[in-house]
Amino acid sequence: MNAILAPLRRLLAQLELQLRTRFGNDLGLTDRVKMLITLAVGVIILSGLFGLHQIVSGMAAKYASTQTNLVRLKAQVTTDVWPARKEQSRFLKSLMEDRLWSAQTPGLADAGFERWLRDHLTRYQLEPLQQIQVRRIPLTRPGAPTTDSLSSLQRMTAKILLPFNGDALAGFLKDIAEGEKTIIVEHMNVRAGRNARIEIDVSAFYRSHDKG
């Protein structure tokens, strides 16, 4: 308390000295005026102390939060969680690689994809209304920044035009969903009426082994 009142007394004395210097030594401060001045100065000082307390409290809370996060980070680093997760990511990557279309050459990959489509259409007695043509599209644009994992990856797309058969279509789509290789139905349009037919755009992914 004395540490707080000492600056207040000094400020009051300085204020009284300034008033006497300005208005003359004949100016006498009554006890009431002194009390009001003291109260005003006290309010100013308390406001400053309160603001300082708020700043210090905020800094202390931020420091405590930083310390807590640091302790958690150290606990994670010192455990064997990360090696296990790394091994899991390698396993998942291997599974994803196995679901890509594989062949010695891009042409053989196209032929293999087309053969798979025809075999499963024949399984449900679906005869395409036009020839199935497979196109390969790189996943990255020429000149665009890319990674080695994407530079050798290509998308094989095929448009299939079929006569309308709901049950057969359901079976064919089920084979696509449960197949060993990743095949995506990009677009499907079912037309009813006299010329009922189904248009399906499907895609698969092929990784080229040509690094040149």
C-alpha positions in Angstrom: 0.0 0.0 0.0 2.8 2.4 0.9 4.4 1.7 -2.5 1.2 2.9 -4.2 0.5 5.9 -1.9 4.1 7.2 -2.2 3.8 8.2 -5.9 0.4 9.6 -5.1 1.8 11.9 -2.4 4.6 13.0 -4.7 2.2 13.8 -7.5 0.0 15.7 -5.1 3.0 17.7 -3.8 4.1 18.5 -7.3 0.6 19.6 -8.3 0.3 21.9 -5.2 3.7 23.4 -6.0 2.7 24.1 -9.6 -0.5 25.7 -8.4 1.3 27.9 -5.9 3.9 28.9 -8.6 1.2 29.8 -11.1 -1.3 31.5 -8.8 1.0 32.8 -6.1 1.8 31.7 -2.6 -1.4 33.2 -1.2 -3.4 30.3 -2.7 -4.4 27.9 0.0 -5.8 24.5 -0.8 -8.5 23.4 1.5 -8.8 19.9 2.8 -11.7 19.3 0.5 -9.8 20.4 -2.6 -6.8 18.3 -1.6 -9.1 15.3 -1.1 -10.7 15.8 -4.6 -7.3 16.1 -6.2 -6.1 13.1 -4.4 -9.1 11.1 -5.4 -8.7 12.2 -9.1 -5.0 11.2 -9.1 -5.9 7.9 -7.4 -8.4 7.1 -10.0 -5.8 7.8 -12.7 -3.2 5.6 -11.0 -5.7 2.8 -10.4 -6.8 2.9 -14.0 -3.2 2.6 -15.1 -2.6 -0.3 -12.7 -5.7 -2.1 -13.9 -4.7 -1.8 -17.5 -1.2 -3.0 -16.7 -2.7 -5.9 -14.8 -4.8 -6.9 -17.8 -1.7 -6.8 -20.1 0.3 -8.9 -17.6 -2.6 -11.4 -17.2 -2.9 -11.8 -21.0 0.8 -12.4 -21.4 0.8 -14.9 -18.5 -2.2 -16.8 -20.1 -0.4 -16.8 -23.5 2.8 -18.1 -21.9 0.9 -20.8 -20.1 -0.8 -21.9 -23.3 2.5 -22.0 -25.1 4.1 -24.1 -22.4 1.2 -26.5 -22.5 1.5 -26.9 -26.3 5.2 -27.4 -26.0 4.8 -30.1 -23.5 2.3 -31.9 -25.7 4.6 -31.6 -28.7 7.5 -33.0 -26.8 5.3 -35.9 -25.6 4.3 -36.7 -29.2 7.9 -36.5 -30.5 9.2 -38.8 -27.8 6.6 -41.5 -28.4 6.6 -44.2 -31.1 3.4 -42.9 -32.7 5.1 -41.3 -35.7 7.0 -44.4 -36.9 3.8 -46.3 -36.7 1.9 -43.7 -38.7 4.7 -43.6 -41.2 4.4 -47.4 -41.7 0.6 -47.1 -42.0 1.1 -44.4 -44.7 3.5 -46.7 -46.6 1.0 -49.5 -46.4 -1.9 -47.3 -47.7 0.3 -46.0 -50.5 1.1 -49.5 -51.5 -2.6 -50.4 -51.6 -3.4 -47.3 -53.7 -0.5 -48.1 -56.1 -2.0 -51.6 -56.6 -5.3 -50.1 -57.6 -3.7 -48.3 -60.5 -3.8 -49.9 -63.9 -0.5 -51.6 -64.7 0.9 -52.6 -68.1 4.3 -52.7 -69.9 3.2 -49.9 -72.3 0.5 -47.3 -72.4 -1.0 -49.0 -75.4 -1.3 -52.3 -73.4 -2.9 -50.3 -70.6 -5.5 -48.9 -72.9 -6.2 -52.3 -74.3 -6.5 -53.9 -70.9 -8.9 -51.2 -69.7 -11.1 -51.6 -72.8 -11.0 -55.4 -72.4 -12.1 -55.2 -68.8 -15.1 -53.0 -69.8 -16.1 -55.3 -72.6 -15.8 -58.4 -70.4 -18.0 -57.0 -67.7 -20.6 -55.6 -70.1 -20.8 -59.0 -71.8 -21.3 -60.5 -68.3 -24.6 -58.7 -68.1 -25.4 -59.1 -71.9 -24.9 -55.4 -72.6 -23.7 -54.8 -76.1 -22.2 -51.3 -76.7 -24.0 -49.3 -79.5 -20.7 -48.0 -80.7 -17.0 -48.9 -80.4 -15.4 -48.2 -77.0 -12.4 -45.8 -77.5 -10.0 -45.2 -74.7 -8.1 -41.9 -74.4 -5.3 -41.0 -72.1 -5.0 -37.6 -70.5 -2.1 -36.5 -68.3 -3.2 -35.3 -64.8 -0.9 -32.3 -65.1 -0.9 -29.5 -67.6 2.3 -28.9 -69.7 4.6 -26.5 -68.0 2.7 -26.6 -64.7 4.7 -27.4 -61.5 4.2 -31.0 -60.5 5.8 -33.8 -58.5 7.4 -37.0 -59.7 4.4 -39.0 -58.4 2.0 -37.2 -60.6 4.2 -36.6 -63.7 4.0 -40.3 -64.6 0.3 -40.7 -63.8 -2.3 -40.6 -66.6 -6.0 -40.9 -66.7 -7.7 -43.3 -69.2 -11.2 -42.3 -70.2 -13.8 -44.1 -72.2 -17.3 -43.3 -73.4 -19.8 -46.1 -73.4 -23.1 -46.0 -75.2 -25.5 -48.8 -74.2 -29.2 -49.8 -74.8 -31.3 -49.2 -71.7 -31.4 -52.1 -69.2 -31.8 -51.1 -65.6 -30.9 -54.5 -63.9 -27.8 -55.0 -66.2 -26.7 -51.4 -65.6 -26.9 -51.9 -61.8 -24.8 -55.1 -62.1 -22.2 -53.3 -64.2 -21.9 -50.4 -61.8 -21.6 -52.8 -58.9 -18.6 -54.5 -60.7 -17.0 -51.0 -61.1 -17.4 -50.2 -57.5 -16.1 -53.5 -56.2 -13.3 -54.0 -58.8 -9.7 -54.5 -57.9 -8.7 -51.5 -59.9 -9.9 -47.9 -59.3 -12.5 -47.0 -61.9 -14.6 -43.8 -61.6 -17.9 -43.0 -63.2 -17.4 -39.5 -64.4 -20.8 -38.9 -66.0 -23.9 -41.0 -66.7 -26.9 -39.9 -68.7 -30.0 -42.2 -69.0 -32.5 -41.4 -71.8 -36.0 -42.9 -71.7 -38.6 -43.0 -74.4 -38.5 -44.6 -77.8 -34.7 -44.4 -78.2 -33.9 -45.4 -74.6 -30.2 -45.6 -74.0 -27.4 -45.0 -71.5 -24.3 -42.9 -71.9 -21.5 -43.5 -69.4 -18.1 -41.8 -69.1 -15.6 -43.9 -67.0 -12.0 -43.3 -66.1 -9.2 -45.3 -64.7 -5.6 -44.4 -63.8 -2.4 -45.7 -65.3 1.1 -45.0 -64.1 3.7 -44.9 -66.8 7.1 -46.5 -66.0 8.9 -44.4 -68.7 11.0 -41.8 -66.9 12.3 -40.4 -70.1 
